[in-house]
Amino acid sequence: MNDPFTAALDRALEGDAQVLDGLGIEEAMLTSSRWDDRIAVDGKGVVTFTSKRPSGDSGALPIGIFRGKMEKNDLLAVIRSLRDLAASPPPPSRAEAYETRILLSAVAGGHQFGIGVPAFPPAMAPLQPILRPLGRAMSLALQHPVRSLSLRLELPKGVGREGRVSAVLHLINGGTEGFWVSNPAAVSNQPERERMQLVYARPIVFTPGVAPIPVPPAKTLMSPPDAEPRPRYLWVPPKGDVPVPLVATIDTGDANELVLRAELFAEEGEATVAGQPRLKGTVFSPDVKVPVK
């Protein structure tokens, strides 16, 4: 039992302004050093969700910082559940290094509490009275981006049989604050480092009663259309849409139609540029289906 911590939470539940001013509760989902989603709530109920990579590698989902507000009664319920968990924590769960982990941490009255479990239902069950309301708060926060980045792939000329693709990648900020982002036309394009790539495959054909055979998509790097020097970063203003011309060469084979999407991996370096915010992470465009002519 964490007596000093639970005592501080008791004071928070009684309305102690000093404890509530410094209260912090955070859930972190860690898959790797490059995939780190966090939901945090403070003693005023302000919820901040930070995403570095869309769940399930989903296209169209933005990454960035999102902010919402938890109702007072919901916040108090989370604090009560946290108190119960800290007073009687479950036994430690074994987690492998490669597993996705859920880390729950909190600070109240200067005292800390933390617990980590692998991300599968039996291990997460004792934490669910806290994780569920945090998840609902995250869904609401996603509707209010502070700084967010999503991609849209435009193919003005479609895809030619020779395999050269001229594209315009749109960097879209749905938030209320601007930020710097690695310029897709100036990334190093090194394996396992910052890169801009085009992923393509034939459309999956669904036949009733027949399971389609999965075919891994092909990948190719994207680059600027000429050798002119490009700035390392691009500024994406609030509610902004910054177009970036790019080209790629693909192997169309005998396909009559292809599905393509753009993937930007921009995870190297610092989270600020000379004090200005920089958005790091991995983001994907929605799939675009085009004929091969």
C-alpha positions, -999 to 999 in steps of 0.1 A, spaced: 0 0 0 13 34 -10 2 54 21 16 89 13 3 87 -23 -32 75 -14 -33 101 14 -26 127 -12 -54 114 -34 -77 115 -5 -69 152 -2 -76 157 -39 -110 140 -36 -118 164 -7 -110 193 -30 -75 202 -18 -65 229 -44 -27 225 -38 -28 187 -46 -52 192 -76 -29 219 -90 0 195 -93 -20 163 -100 -10 143 -130 -22 109 -144 -8 95 -175 -13 63 -196 14 55 -221 12 28 -248 47 18 -257 53 -5 -287 88 8 -295 109 39 -290 93 52 -322 57 44 -313 46 61 -281 10 72 -275 2 90 -243 -30 102 -226 -26 126 -197 -51 144 -174 -44 170 -148 -62 181 -117 -84 205 -137 -95 178 -160 -75 189 -190 -68 159 -212 -38 158 -236 -34 130 -261 0 127 -279 3 104 -309 34 96 -328 20 69 -351 -16 59 -361 -29 28 -345 -28 -1 -369 -9 19 -394 -42 34 -405 -42 59 -433 -60 93 -429 -56 92 -391 -36 122 -379 -7 123 -355 2 151 -331 -11 167 -300 -49 169 -291 -65 184 -261 -99 181 -245 -116 183 -211 -129 156 -187 -160 163 -166 -154 168 -129 -174 137 -119 -154 116 -144 -121 130 -131 -131 122 -95 -141 87 -105 -106 82 -121 -89 95 -89 -110 71 -68 -101 42 -90 -65 52 -90 -66 53 -52 -80 18 -50 -53 5 -74 -25 22 -55 -39 9 -22 -40 -27 -35 -19 -31 -67 -19 -64 -86 12 -86 -86 38 -77 -112 31 -90 -148 58 -105 -169 63 -86 -201 87 -93 -230 107 -66 -245 90 -69 -279 54 -67 -264 33 -36 -264 31 -23 -228 7 -1 -209 24 21 -184 2 40 -159 19 67 -138 7 94 -115 19 122 -92 0 137 -63 13 158 -35 48 151 -46 44 113 -43 46 91 -73 29 58 -83 34 37 -114 25 3 -128 32 -14 -161 14 -44 -177 16 -61 -211 -12 -50 -235 -35 -80 -233 -69 -82 -215 -61 -103 -184 -31 -82 -174 -49 -50 -182 -81 -59 -162 -71 -43 -129 -63 -10 -147 -95 -8 -167 -114 14 -143 -88 40 -151 -80 31 -187 -116 31 -199 -124 67 -190 -90 78 -202 -98 62 -235 -132 80 -237 -115 112 -229 -89 106 -257 -117 101 -282 -131 135 -273 -97 151 -274 -91 138 -309 -118 162 -320 -97 192 -309 -63 191 -324 -36 215 -312 -10 205 -337 -18 176 -360 -4 161 -392 -22 141 -418 -12 133 -454 -31 134 -486 -16 119 -518 -26 135 -551 -17 119 -584 -25 146 -610 -13 124 -640 -23 91 -626 1 61 -631 16 55 -665 26 21 -678 63 31 -677 60 33 -639 70 69 -633 47 86 -608 44 123 -604 27 131 -571 18 160 -548 19 152 -511 -2 175 -490 9 181 -454 -23 190 -435 -25 205 -401 -59 203 -385 -48 221 -354 -48 256 -340 -10 259 -338 16 257 -364 47 235 -364 79 225 -383 80 191 -399 108 173 -417 105 182 -454 95 150 -473 116 163 -503 147 166 -481 147 135 -458 178 113 -460 158 83 -473 180 58 -454 166 25 -442 154 26 -406 159 63 -406 139 93 -419 123 84 -453 95 92 -477 81 61 -495 54 51 -518 36 18 -511 16 1 -538 -2 -31 -546 -29 -45 -568 -64 -41 -553 -76 -71 -533 -104 -89 -552 -130 -104 -530 -148 -135 -542 -177 -149 -522 -166 -180 -503 -130 -176 -513 -104 -161 -490 -81 -137 -509 -44 -146 -510 -25 -119 -492 2 -103 -513 28 -80 -496 28 -45 -511 58 -32 -529 77 -1 -516 98 25 -533 114 58 -521 100 91 -532 122 121 -541 119 157 -553 114 161 -591 147 180 -596 180 185 -579 173 220 -565 182 223 -528 153 220 -504 150 233 -468 153 206 -441 120 216 -425 86 229 -437 63 251 -416 27 239 -415 5 267 -403 -27 263 -383 -54 247 -405 -28 247 -432 -22 225 -463 14 225 -476 18 208 -510 51 190 -517 59 177 -553 75 143 -554 83 116 -579 88 78 -577 94 49 -600 73 18 -596 70 -16 -613 35 -17 -627 39 -52 -642 7 -62 -661 -16 -45 -635 -45 -25 -648 -52 -9 -615 -31 -1 -584 -37 11 -549 -11 35 -536 -4 54 -504 24 77 -491 43 70 -459 64 96 -441 88 85 -414 101 116 -396 113 105 -363 150 117 -361 162 148 -343 147 170 -316 110 180 -309 118 217 -313 137 238 -339 153 268 -323 125 268 -297 97 264 -322 76 232 -321 85 204 -345 61 174 -350 79 140 -351 64 107 -359 51 84 -387 20 92 -407 3 76 -437 -20 89 -464 -53 72 -472 -52 47 -500 -57 60 -536 -69 36 -563 -59 46 -598 -59 29 -632 -26 21 -650 -26 37 -684 
